Amino acid sequence: MKLQNQSVYKYSKESTISLHSIILNYYQLIDEQKIDEVLNLFSETAYYARCEEVFSGIKALENFYKNERKITGHHEIKNLWIIGRTAIVEGIFRGKGADGKPKKVSFADFFIFNDEGKVQNRRTYLMLGGSYVKA
């Protein structure tokens, strides 16, 4: 199988290391609730699909992170793969929900980066579904 625009996907080893650092930084910033810094990692036209929900554009992402995402805690990264412009993350989130009750859920995240090294698309799968982390 031949990829269209194949040259676009030829990232150097340095780029791979950079994407690796960006991803680890993302989870650290989220855990520290540094939302403005998190938003700086995304492009203006970023698209985020989180279980049943979709957020399109930086304003929608800002609303989600600042107003809708009520869980707090720590992400433990089990695996991180970089394939071209795509980062795939497998991990466990441990923390508290909006109601203060403990939460623990396995997740898988897929990030696709644009030419500027910004997150263009993100998709999150939660083992227990999106409604689990809303309570």
N, C-alpha and C positions, 0 to 999 in steps of 0.2 A: 504494500500500500504506500502510495506517495502522498505526502502532505502538501496541500496547497500553501503557497507562501512559505515554503520550507525554511528559507533563510531567516525568517522572523523568529523561529524557534531555536536558533543556534546560540544559546547562551554560553558564555565562557565560565570557567571554573570560578572566577572572581564573582560573577553575577550569581552563581548558585550559592556561594557563601553569603553574599549580600541578601538574597531572598531568605535564606535560613535565618539570618540575623533579624530581618524585618519581622518574620513570623514569631520568633521568640520574643521580640520586643513588643509585638501586638499583645500577646497574652500577659506579659508583665504589666503593660499599661492598663489593660482591662482589669486585671486583678487589683491594681492600685487606683482604679476608677478615674484615670486621667483621660477623660472622654475627648477633650479638644485635641490632645495628642493622638489619640486613636483615629479620630476623623481625618487628621492630616495624612494618614497612611492610605486613604482611599481617594480615587479620582472623583471629580465632580459628577461624573455620569455613572458611578458605581451602582451595581445591582447586587442585592443580598437576598438570597432565598434561605429562610430559616424555618425548617419544617413546613408548616402550612402557610406561612406568611412570606410576603415579598416586599422589599423596600427598594425603591428605584430612585436614584439620585442622592446627592449628598444631604439635601434637606430632610429627606425621609430617613436616612441613616442617623442624622443628628437627632431627630425626634425620637427614633427608636432608642438610641443609646442614652439620651438624657431624660426621657419621660416614660418609656414603656418597659425597658429592661430593669427589673427590680431586684434581680438576684445579685448577691455579692459572695465572693469566695475566691478560690484558687483553682487554676487549671494545672493539671499534671499531664505533661506531654509524654505519651508512651512511645510514639513513633512519629517521625517527620521525614517526608520524602519530597525532594525537589526534582521535578521532571520538566525540563524546559522552563516555561513561564508558570508552571503550576506547582503549588505546594499542597501536599496532602498531609493532614494532621489527624492523629488518633490519640485520644486522651480521656481523662476523667475530670469532671468538675465536681468539687466539693465546696459547699458553702451553705448559705441560708437563703430562703425565699423571702418574698415580700412580707409574709406572715411571721418571719423569724424562725421558722422550722428548718431543720437540717435538710440539705439536698445533696444527693450524690447521683451523678448521671454520666454514663459514657457518651462520647461524642466523636464525630468525624467531621472535619472541616476541609473544604476544598477552596483554595484561593487561586485566582488567575490574575497575573500582573500585566500591566500595559507597558509600552515602550519607556515610560518615565519611571518605572519601578513602583507605581501606585497600584493598589488593589482595584481591579476593574470589576471582577465578579467574585462573589463568595457564596458558598452553599454550606449549610450546616445541617447535619443529621444528628438528632438526639435519640438515644436508645429508648427512652421512655416517652418521646413525643414532646412537642412544644408546650402543651398545656401543663406538663409537669413542672417546668421552670417558671411558670407565671404565678403560681400560688405562693 
